[in-house]
């Protein structure tokens, strides 16, 4: 098994591509070990000293390290855990635990207003693919009084450029296509 790694805009985060489906159509964010109970893979990664976050994408695993640790020391252990996990055929997510996964429930629903439907469509078609390239995801929360509330996950959470991505990239694009959007704010 050959696992590729890619740097992300966040220097504390690396993206690992095992060449297998990881979370499928959904994503799963584990910002700490306590949240990892529904993912055997995330639980194993958190046993490595210095790992502070795990994000599972469609075909990648994004791992975040503590500031006082170095990738050249952590990377072999992370690669070993991912390789052993997939070689053993273990599940990435437990089937009865879907809390925290995102993606499918964000699809446009009949209850959505026309503006919310447009926002979700733009996020799904233009923003999420670009953010996934950097090892992360973006989650829509609400649209209230001209403000779109979003959460950055994976490599994008805590990334030095995430504020610029939200304000200069996503906010400008949404305002261009949807005049009702006045601002984008991060939900932490």
Order of alpha helices (4+ residues) and beta strands (2+ residues): beta-beta-beta-alpha-beta-beta-alpha-beta-alpha-alpha-beta-beta-alpha-beta
